[in-house]
Amino acid sequence: MTYHKIVLKLNKIISLSLIAICLSCGAYSFTGADTGNAETFQVNFFQNNAPIVEPGIDRQFTLALQDLIQNQTKLGLTNSNADLIYEGEITQYYVAPMTATSNDRVAQQRLTIAVNVRFYNTLNPEKDFEKKFSFYFDFGANEQLIGSVRDEAIDEIFLRITQDIFNESLTDW
């Protein structure tokens, strides 16, 4: 066999192997999501029941959770009778001092947000749960929690909380 024929054969073998690998991974999700036989999901409005009510974060959180699930699964979003249902409420929104300077002044503050989530899998009820998720964002004592600082804080907190909810409900990590 000539060198050229050997290279062609190797290319065919590698190509067929790659095709077989890709086809066998059809049901696998790189996010690790296991949606089972579910085809739809719904995210009910997450009411802000925190003692300090920050306007708009209830809608912002609800949309963030919807977007994350849509972007990481093939599930269709619906308003009722879904296979997977997420509901709950924002239970905490508070700012607390975190560190102090040698002069007993606040050096850093922390925004903490907590969300209570109820998850229902109508196709597999043993996967249902109710759980509290929370995360925080630290910012300087000289910064105010308004404008871009507030937006960055809430975006980072919601990104982490929604990913934790996704992992708890749709992965076995």
Secondary structure in CASP SS format (residue, H / E / C, confidence):
PFRMAT SS
TARGET T0000
AUTHOR 0000-0000-0000
METHOD secondary structure of the structure
MODEL  1
M C 1.00
T C 1.00
Y H 1.00
H H 1.00
K H 1.00
I H 1.00
V H 1.00
L H 1.00
K H 1.00
L H 1.00
N H 1.00
K H 1.00
I H 1.00
I H 1.00
S H 1.00
L H 1.00
S H 1.00
L H 1.00
I H 1.00
A H 1.00
I H 1.00
C H 1.00
L H 1.00
S H 1.00
C C 1.00
G C 1.00
A C 1.00
Y C 1.00
S C 1.00
F C 1.00
T C 1.00
G C 1.00
A C 1.00
D C 1.00
T C 1.00
G C 1.00
N C 1.00
A C 1.00
E C 1.00
T E 1.00
F E 1.00
Q E 1.00
V E 1.00
N C 1.00
F C 1.00
F C 1.00
Q E 1.00
N E 1.00
N C 1.00
A C 1.00
P C 1.00
I C 1.00
V C 1.00
E C 1.00
P C 1.00
G C 1.00
I H 1.00
D H 1.00
R H 1.00
Q H 1.00
F H 1.00
T H 1.00
L H 1.00
A H 1.00
L H 1.00
Q H 1.00
D H 1.00
L H 1.00
I H 1.00
Q H 1.00
N H 1.00
Q H 1.00
T C 1.00
K C 1.00
L C 1.00
G E 1.00
L E 1.00
T C 1.00
N C 1.00
S C 1.00
N C 1.00
A C 1.00
D C 1.00
L E 1.00
I E 1.00
Y E 1.00
E E 1.00
G E 1.00
E E 1.00
I E 1.00
T E 1.00
Q E 1.00
Y E 1.00
Y E 1.00
V E 1.00
A E 1.00
P E 1.00
M E 1.00
T E 1.00
A E 1.00
T C 1.00
S C 1.00
N C 1.00
D C 1.00
R C 1.00
V E 1.00
A E 1.00
Q E 1.00
Q E 1.00
R E 1.00
L E 1.00
T E 1.00
I E 1.00
A E 1.00
V E 1.00
N E 1.00
V E 1.00
R E 1.00
F E 1.00
Y E 1.00
N E 1.00
T C 1.00
L C 1.00
N C 1.00
P H 1.00
E H 1.00
K H 1.00
D C 1.00
F E 1.00
E E 1.00
K E 1.00
K E 1.00
F E 1.00
S E 1.00
F E 1.00
Y E 1.00
F E 1.00
D E 1.00
F E 1.00
G E 1.00
A C 1.00
N C 1.00
E C 1.00
Q C 1.00
L C 1.00
I C 1.00
G H 1.00
S H 1.00
V H 1.00
R H 1.00
D H 1.00
E H 1.00
A H 1.00
I H 1.00
D H 1.00
E H 1.00
I H 1.00
F H 1.00
L H 1.00
R H 1.00
I H 1.00
T H 1.00
Q H 1.00
D H 1.00
I H 1.00
F H 1.00
N H 1.00
E H 1.00
S H 1.00
L H 1.00
T C 1.00
D C 1.00
W C 1.00
END
